[in-house]
């Protein structure tokens, strides 16, 4: 299914950022819920055949999301997002990184700052995600690990999910 919804993926090595802009054909409340509710996140976050499995989510400033990416053979790779700021249905920021099942960050992998902004554009919602890295090598490692392909697949899965959730 070809879509005419906006999708931009821009890598800015000079500023150590990745900026993803993606429109969704749904209302703001529904898109916000899909990004902030574990039962919905687990349905679209991550590339198939992998799936997300939330262990803990406390969506508030100072809270965190601890989840595993579960592979087709049951293997688990853990990640944690520490929420820094939240403005309901407008934006949230979080520091993200790979960790163990208890949330202890793994320094062998890059951490980055996620800034997610949500805005209505007519009948669509534009989500702008800016990832900022401390070091260029961290950005390059994230790209080499297949971030663009995996995140794109997840966003497409969110499109599919939103179609099933619309009233």
N, C-alpha and C positions, 0 to 999 in steps of 0.2 A: 504494500500500500504506500504510494507516494504521498508525501504531505507537503503542503505549501507553508507550513509553520516555520518560523525563523529558527535557524540553528547555526550558531557561530562557535568556533573553537579556536582560540587565539593564544599562542604561546609567545610570551614576551620574556626572552632570556635576559635582556638588560635589566628589567625590573623584577626578575625571578617570579613571574606570575603566569598562571593559566587562567584565562577568562572564558567561561562558557555561557552563552546566551541561548535560551531555549524557550519557545512559546508552547503553551498547552491550551487546547481547546476545551476549557472547563472554567468554572468560576473560582475566584480567589480562595474562598473558604475551603473548597475541596482540594485544590492544589496544596494549600498550606497544611491541611490535615495529612495529605499523602507524604509530606516531608517531615512531619513532626509526631506521627502516631506510629508506634512500633508495629502494630498489626498490619498497617498499610505499607510501611517501609519494607517489611520483610517480604512483601509480595512483588516488589519491583527493584529493590536495591541490589545491584550486582549483575554480572553477565551470566546468562544461562550457559551451561547447565548448573552453574553455581547459584546459591541462594543465600540470602541473609537470614540470620537467626538471632534475634535480640535476646540477650541475657538480662540486661537491665536498661531501662530508659527513664531518666528523670529530666524531662524537658522543662528546665528553668535555668535562669542565670545561676551559675555555680554547680549545676547538675551535669550529668553526662549520659552518653549512650555507649554501652558496651555490647558489642555484637560479634558474631563469627560469620565469616564467609565459609559456607559449607560446600565442599566439592562433591562431585558425583559419586565418589567412593567413600564419602562420609568424613573426609579430612576437614579440619577446621583451622582457619587462619583468623586470629582475633584482631579487632581494632577498637579504639576508644576515641570518642569525640567529647571533649570538655566544653560545655556551653559557656560562652563569655557574655554575650548580650543577646537579648530577644526583644523585638518589638512586634507584637502579634500581627500577623498577616502582612508584615512589611519586610522584616529582615531578622536574621540571626547569624551570629558568628560563633565559631567553635575551633578549637585547636585539636587536630586529628593526628593519629599515629597508630602504627601496629603495636600490639601488646600481647601479653599472655592472657589466659582465661580469667585472671583476677584483676586485669586492668593495668598491670605494671608495664610501662612503655618499653619497647625494644629499641635501644639506641642505634642498632645496626641499620634501621630503616628511617627514612626521612619523616619528620613531622611537618605539618603545614597548617596555615590559618585558612579556614573556609569562611568566606563572607557571602551569604546567600541573601539576595534581594528579590522581592516579589512585587510586581506591579501589574495593574490591569491595563490592557491595551485593547480597548473595544470589547469584543466578546472573548478575548483570549487573556491568558496570564503570562507575562514574561518573567522568567526566573533567570537572574544573572548570578552566576557562581564565580567568585574570584578566589583562587587558591594562591597564597603567597608563601614562598619558601625562604628559609634562612640562607640557603646556599644554592648556587646554580647546579652543583652536582646532585642535589636532592631533587630539583625539578627534573633534571635529565634522567635520574634513576626512576622517577615516577612515570615519565613518558615511556622509558624502555620496558617497564613492567606492564605496558599495555593499557595505561589509564584512559587514553582517548577512546580506544575501541570498547573497553569495558564500560566506561561511563556512558558512552553513546548508546550502547545496548540497554543499559539500565533505564535511561531516559525514554527510549522507545517502549520499554516494558511499562513505564509509568503512563505513557499515552494509552496503551491497551487497558491498563487498570482503570484509568479515569473514565474511559468509555463504559465500563461495566458499573461504575459508581454513580454516574450522572442520574439525576432524578427525572 
